[in-house]
Amino acid sequence: MKIADIADILGATVLCCEDKADREVNSACGSDMMSDVLAYVKNQAVLLTGLVNPQVIRTAEMMDMRCIVFVRSKAPTADMIALAEESGIVVMTTARRMYEACGMLYNNGLGNKE
């Protein structure tokens, strides 16, 4: 699935790196605990979270994630967006709750491959 498709499915607003929205992603995870992301997530391309602090960007960078979706209309700071731009990570925000957003992406085929 392309990152642009994720934005469409979630009705999300892309905040940075829109030029990279044509990249393909095959999996996602949803978590507000970055320690869990670091400990348990492998080969995830998209992070869905309601946590808004610079650690989210740093964690995504360390895990080679391509996209961060802030749920519940959470908005990252300008510093966070600048950090994401430096790393080439697409950042977007959606009004959807995490449970709903994860379910929508799963139902549309993201990570639903056997």
Z-matrix of the N, CA and C atoms (Angstrom, degrees):
N
C 1 1.444
C 2 1.525 1 108.41
N 3 1.296 2 116.32 1 139.75
C 4 1.462 3 120.54 2 177.45
C 5 1.530 4 109.83 3 -81.27
N 6 1.323 5 115.72 4 150.42
C 7 1.464 6 121.00 5 178.14
C 8 1.528 7 110.04 6 -58.89
N 9 1.323 8 117.18 7 -36.80
C 10 1.470 9 120.66 8 177.55
C 11 1.524 10 110.96 9 -60.48
N 12 1.325 11 117.76 10 -34.65
C 13 1.464 12 121.32 11 177.26
C 14 1.527 13 110.86 12 -65.62
N 15 1.326 14 116.01 13 -37.87
C 16 1.465 15 120.33 14 178.00
C 17 1.523 16 109.71 15 -60.98
N 18 1.334 17 115.97 16 -45.19
C 19 1.467 18 120.25 17 178.52
C 20 1.526 19 110.77 18 -59.47
N 21 1.324 20 116.39 19 -42.69
C 22 1.468 21 120.35 20 179.54
C 23 1.524 22 111.93 21 -64.88
N 24 1.315 23 116.40 22 -46.91
C 25 1.466 24 121.22 23 -178.14
C 26 1.524 25 111.11 24 -60.65
N 27 1.330 26 116.14 25 -41.74
C 28 1.465 27 120.70 26 -176.04
C 29 1.523 28 113.48 27 -89.89
N 30 1.332 29 117.15 28 -4.10
C 31 1.461 30 119.45 29 -175.18
C 32 1.514 31 110.79 30 60.88
N 33 1.327 32 115.46 31 37.15
C 34 1.464 33 122.12 32 -174.06
C 35 1.524 34 111.99 33 -88.57
N 36 1.312 35 114.87 34 156.48
C 37 1.453 36 123.18 35 174.63
C 38 1.518 37 108.31 36 -103.55
N 39 1.324 38 117.31 37 124.15
C 40 1.464 39 121.58 38 178.47
C 41 1.529 40 107.83 39 -81.03
N 42 1.330 41 115.91 40 127.05
C 43 1.464 42 121.58 41 -176.29
C 44 1.521 43 113.41 42 -100.18
N 45 1.328 44 116.76 43 -24.49
C 46 1.469 45 118.89 44 176.89
C 47 1.518 46 110.39 45 -159.91
N 48 1.310 47 114.95 46 159.20
C 49 1.466 48 124.65 47 177.29
C 50 1.525 49 112.37 48 60.75
N 51 1.310 50 116.99 49 36.07
C 52 1.465 51 121.07 50 179.78
C 53 1.526 52 111.36 51 -59.59
N 54 1.323 53 116.83 52 -26.53
C 55 1.462 54 120.70 53 178.81
C 56 1.531 55 112.11 54 -66.59
N 57 1.330 56 117.52 55 -13.87
C 58 1.466 57 121.75 56 178.93
C 59 1.533 58 111.91 57 -100.71
N 60 1.321 59 116.98 58 7.98
C 61 1.464 60 121.34 59 -176.11
C 62 1.523 61 113.40 60 -71.73
N 63 1.330 62 117.38 61 -6.92
C 64 1.465 63 119.80 62 177.32
C 65 1.528 64 111.71 63 -87.93
N 66 1.331 65 117.81 64 -0.37
C 67 1.461 66 121.32 65 178.50
C 68 1.516 67 110.75 66 -69.58
N 69 1.321 68 115.54 67 144.12
C 70 1.466 69 122.26 68 177.83
C 71 1.526 70 110.30 69 -85.30
N 72 1.321 71 115.66 70 141.65
C 73 1.464 72 122.24 71 173.06
C 74 1.523 73 108.16 72 -131.50
N 75 1.322 74 116.48 73 149.64
C 76 1.458 75 121.14 74 -176.26
C 77 1.518 76 114.35 75 -119.13
N 78 1.337 77 116.77 76 -7.74
C 79 1.453 78 118.54 77 -175.90
C 80 1.522 79 110.25 78 -155.96
N 81 1.328 80 114.89 79 166.41
C 82 1.462 81 121.32 80 -178.76
C 83 1.515 82 109.90 81 -152.46
N 84 1.321 83 115.61 82 164.72
C 85 1.459 84 121.12 83 172.06
C 86 1.519 85 108.11 84 -144.43
N 87 1.313 86 115.53 85 152.56
C 88 1.449 87 121.47 86 177.32
C 89 1.509 88 109.67 87 -123.25
N 90 1.341 89 116.71 88 122.37
C 91 1.459 90 120.18 89 -179.64
C 92 1.522 91 110.39 90 -164.12
N 93 1.328 92 115.28 91 146.54
C 94 1.463 93 121.17 92 171.44
C 95 1.527 94 110.33 93 -103.02
N 96 1.315 95 116.74 94 -1.35
C 97 1.467 96 120.88 95 -179.76
C 98 1.530 97 109.08 96 -107.69
N 99 1.318 98 116.00 97 104.11
C 100 1.455 99 119.78 98 -177.09
C 101 1.522 100 111.72 99 -65.87
N 102 1.325 101 117.61 100 -25.63
C 103 1.463 102 119.49 101 176.40
C 104 1.527 103 110.26 102 -64.84
N 105 1.328 104 117.57 103 -36.84
C 106 1.467 105 120.44 104 176.38
C 107 1.519 106 110.87 105 -67.98
N 108 1.313 107 116.61 106 -39.59
C 109 1.470 108 120.08 107 178.10
C 110 1.522 109 109.31 108 -59.92
N 111 1.321 110 116.76 109 -45.38
C 112 1.469 111 120.62 110 -179.90
C 113 1.526 112 112.07 111 -66.79
N 114 1.329 113 117.07 112 -37.16
C 115 1.457 114 120.59 113 -174.45
C 116 1.524 115 113.87 114 -81.35
N 117 1.327 116 117.40 115 -35.52
C 118 1.456 117 119.29 116 -168.84
C 119 1.516 118 115.95 117 -117.29
N 120 1.299 119 117.59 118 -17.08
C 121 1.460 120 120.07 119 -173.41
C 122 1.518 121 110.21 120 -89.63
N 123 1.307 122 114.74 121 129.80
C 124 1.462 123 121.06 122 177.29
C 125 1.519 124 108.32 123 -131.73
N 126 1.301 125 116.53 124 134.89
C 127 1.464 126 122.52 125 175.60
C 128 1.523 127 113.64 126 55.45
N 129 1.311 128 116.62 127 38.63
C 130 1.463 129 120.54 128 176.84
C 131 1.518 130 108.59 129 -95.81
N 132 1.297 131 116.65 130 135.78
C 133 1.453 132 120.43 131 -177.23
C 134 1.520 133 112.85 132 -100.68
N 135 1.335 134 117.55 133 -23.41
C 136 1.457 135 121.78 134 -176.63
C 137 1.528 136 109.00 135 -127.69
N 138 1.326 137 115.80 136 133.11
C 139 1.461 138 121.92 137 176.49
C 140 1.520 139 108.33 138 -112.75
N 141 1.329 140 117.16 139 124.18
C 142 1.455 141 122.47 140 173.49
C 143 1.514 142 107.53 141 -105.66
N 144 1.324 143 117.60 142 128.22
C 145 1.455 144 121.12 143 -175.85
C 146 1.518 145 111.23 144 -154.89
N 147 1.319 146 114.98 145 156.54
C 148 1.455 147 121.68 146 172.88
C 149 1.511 148 110.97 147 -108.07
N 150 1.319 149 116.62 148 0.83
C 151 1.461 150 121.95 149 179.43
C 152 1.520 151 109.76 150 -82.31
N 153 1.310 152 116.66 151 126.69
C 154 1.461 153 120.64 152 -177.79
C 155 1.526 154 109.08 153 -118.46
N 156 1.326 155 115.41 154 91.33
C 157 1.465 156 121.24 155 171.09
C 158 1.526 157 108.33 156 -157.44
N 159 1.323 158 117.41 157 164.20
C 160 1.472 159 120.27 158 -175.72
C 161 1.526 160 114.44 159 -59.20
N 162 1.347 161 117.67 160 -23.82
C 163 1.466 162 119.86 161 179.36
C 164 1.518 163 112.05 162 -61.10
N 165 1.318 164 117.27 163 -29.11
C 166 1.459 165 120.76 164 178.71
C 167 1.531 166 109.45 165 -62.33
N 168 1.319 167 116.39 166 -45.40
C 169 1.466 168 120.47 167 179.86
C 170 1.522 169 109.96 168 -66.31
N 171 1.322 170 116.97 169 -43.75
C 172 1.472 171 121.06 170 179.50
C 173 1.529 172 111.27 171 -62.23
N 174 1.323 173 116.75 172 -41.56
C 175 1.461 174 120.64 173 179.04
C 176 1.522 175 110.45 174 -64.02
N 177 1.312 176 116.34 175 -46.44
C 178 1.472 177 120.41 176 179.25
C 179 1.523 178 110.30 177 -60.87
N 180 1.303 179 116.59 178 -38.80
C 181 1.467 180 121.37 179 178.60
C 182 1.535 181 110.57 180 -63.82
N 183 1.323 182 116.56 181 -45.48
C 184 1.467 183 121.03 182 -179.61
C 185 1.526 184 111.95 183 -64.97
N 186 1.333 185 116.95 184 -31.29
C 187 1.457 186 121.52 185 -177.24
C 188 1.528 187 112.11 186 -93.97
N 189 1.319 188 117.38 187 8.66
C 190 1.473 189 123.12 188 179.87
C 191 1.522 190 112.46 189 56.24
N 192 1.306 191 116.82 190 38.50
C 193 1.459 192 120.78 191 177.64
C 194 1.526 193 109.44 192 -79.07
N 195 1.308 194 115.71 193 149.05
C 196 1.460 195 120.96 194 -177.15
C 197 1.519 196 113.21 195 -98.15
N 198 1.338 197 116.99 196 -18.05
C 199 1.458 198 119.79 197 -171.58
C 200 1.526 199 110.47 198 -153.07
N 201 1.331 200 115.77 199 141.83
C 202 1.461 201 122.47 200 172.61
C 203 1.518 202 107.41 201 -122.33
N 204 1.323 203 115.59 202 130.74
C 205 1.462 204 121.56 203 175.70
C 206 1.528 205 107.59 204 -114.42
N 207 1.324 206 116.50 205 116.07
C 208 1.457 207 120.69 206 174.95
C 209 1.523 208 107.84 207 -87.19
N 210 1.328 209 115.55 208 123.79
C 211 1.462 210 121.55 209 -176.46
C 212 1.527 211 110.19 210 -94.35
N 213 1.326 212 115.75 211 173.21
C 214 1.474 213 123.35 212 178.12
C 215 1.529 214 112.09 213 55.92
N 216 1.332 215 116.01 214 35.37
C 217 1.477 216 122.52 215 177.79
C 218 1.521 217 113.43 216 59.21
N 219 1.321 218 116.84 217 23.11
C 220 1.462 219 120.32 218 176.55
C 221 1.523 220 108.59 219 -68.47
N 222 1.323 221 116.05 220 142.70
C 223 1.464 222 120.62 221 -177.52
C 224 1.527 223 110.05 222 -123.97
N 225 1.323 224 117.15 223 123.50
C 226 1.457 225 120.26 224 177.30
C 227 1.527 226 110.55 225 -70.46
N 228 1.316 227 115.41 226 157.25
C 229 1.462 228 120.82 227 178.31
C 230 1.531 229 110.01 228 -74.55
N 231 1.305 230 115.76 229 166.21
C 232 1.469 231 121.10 230 177.24
C 233 1.530 232 110.51 231 -60.46
N 234 1.331 233 117.14 232 -37.49
C 235 1.472 234 120.67 233 178.04
C 236 1.521 235 111.32 234 -63.84
N 237 1.321 236 116.73 235 -39.44
C 238 1.463 237 120.62 236 178.59
C 239 1.527 238 110.54 237 -66.29
N 240 1.312 239 116.95 238 -41.39
C 241 1.459 240 120.59 239 178.94
C 242 1.526 241 110.24 240 -64.11
N 243 1.319 242 116.65 241 -41.03
C 244 1.471 243 120.36 242 178.18
C 245 1.525 244 110.65 243 -62.75
N 246 1.318 245 117.29 244 -40.66
C 247 1.463 246 121.85 245 178.23
C 248 1.526 247 110.81 246 -64.09
N 249 1.311 248 116.79 247 -41.59
C 250 1.465 249 121.17 248 177.98
C 251 1.527 250 110.76 249 -65.05
N 252 1.321 251 117.00 250 -40.89
C 253 1.464 252 120.39 251 178.41
C 254 1.526 253 111.20 252 -60.94
N 255 1.333 254 116.52 253 -41.29
C 256 1.466 255 120.84 254 177.91
C 257 1.521 256 111.36 255 -59.56
N 258 1.316 257 116.06 256 -34.06
C 259 1.473 258 121.51 257 -177.88
C 260 1.522 259 112.72 258 -92.53
N 261 1.316 260 117.78 259 -5.25
C 262 1.464 261 120.78 260 -179.51
C 263 1.516 262 113.69 261 71.69
N 264 1.333 263 116.70 262 29.03
C 265 1.458 264 121.91 263 -179.53
C 266 1.529 265 108.80 264 -97.13
N 267 1.328 266 116.17 265 125.00
C 268 1.458 267 120.94 266 176.34
C 269 1.524 268 108.18 267 -70.65
N 270 1.328 269 116.70 268 131.57
C 271 1.459 270 121.84 269 178.30
C 272 1.516 271 108.48 270 -120.87
N 273 1.337 272 115.34 271 133.66
C 274 1.458 273 120.05 272 176.93
C 275 1.516 274 110.13 273 -142.57
N 276 1.322 275 115.38 274 165.11
C 277 1.456 276 121.11 275 177.76
C 278 1.529 277 109.21 276 -132.01
N 279 1.331 278 115.03 277 145.11
C 280 1.461 279 121.48 278 178.86
C 281 1.529 280 109.36 279 -137.10
N 282 1.304 281 115.36 280 151.67
C 283 1.459 282 120.47 281 176.99
C 284 1.528 283 111.63 282 -77.33
N 285 1.305 284 117.66 283 -13.75
C 286 1.472 285 121.64 284 -178.06
C 287 1.528 286 110.93 285 -64.40
N 288 1.335 287 115.37 286 149.50
C 289 1.468 288 120.33 287 172.52
C 290 1.525 289 108.32 288 -76.68
N 291 1.314 290 117.48 289 160.59
C 292 1.459 291 120.64 290 -176.05
C 293 1.528 292 111.87 291 -59.89
N 294 1.315 293 117.40 292 -45.99
C 295 1.466 294 121.14 293 -178.95
C 296 1.524 295 110.61 294 -57.54
N 297 1.310 296 115.23 295 -47.23
C 298 1.461 297 120.98 296 -179.31
C 299 1.531 298 110.92 297 -65.04
N 300 1.324 299 117.15 298 -44.99
C 301 1.463 300 121.20 299 -178.39
C 302 1.529 301 111.21 300 -63.07
N 303 1.326 302 116.70 301 -44.96
C 304 1.468 303 119.95 302 178.65
C 305 1.526 304 110.34 303 -61.86
N 306 1.325 305 116.76 304 -43.51
C 307 1.458 306 120.60 305 179.75
C 308 1.520 307 112.24 306 -63.11
N 309 1.310 308 116.97 307 -41.43
C 310 1.469 309 120.63 308 179.40
C 311 1.522 310 110.82 309 -62.55
N 312 1.334 311 116.41 310 -43.73
C 313 1.468 312 119.37 311 -179.60
C 314 1.528 313 110.65 312 -66.96
N 315 1.319 314 117.01 313 -41.21
C 316 1.457 315 120.84 314 178.29
C 317 1.530 316 110.69 315 -62.31
N 318 1.313 317 116.39 316 -46.73
C 319 1.467 318 120.63 317 -179.75
C 320 1.518 319 112.89 318 -64.31
N 321 1.312 320 117.09 319 -22.49
C 322 1.467 321 120.95 320 177.66
C 323 1.519 322 112.06 321 -94.41
N 324 1.333 323 117.44 322 9.81
C 325 1.456 324 121.24 323 171.57
C 326 1.508 325 117.20 324 103.31
N 327 1.328 326 119.64 325 -3.90
C 328 1.457 327 119.84 326 -179.68
C 329 1.528 328 109.28 327 -75.26
N 330 1.315 329 116.56 328 117.33
C 331 1.453 330 121.61 329 -179.75
C 332 1.512 331 112.89 330 74.47
N 333 1.301 332 117.45 331 11.52
C 334 1.464 333 122.03 332 -176.92
C 335 1.528 334 109.47 333 -108.27
N 336 1.326 335 115.68 334 42.42
C 337 1.461 336 121.42 335 -179.24
C 338 1.519 337 108.95 336 -108.55
N 339 1.301 338 116.48 337 140.43
C 340 1.474 339 119.83 338 178.56
C 341 1.502 340 110.82 339 -104.91
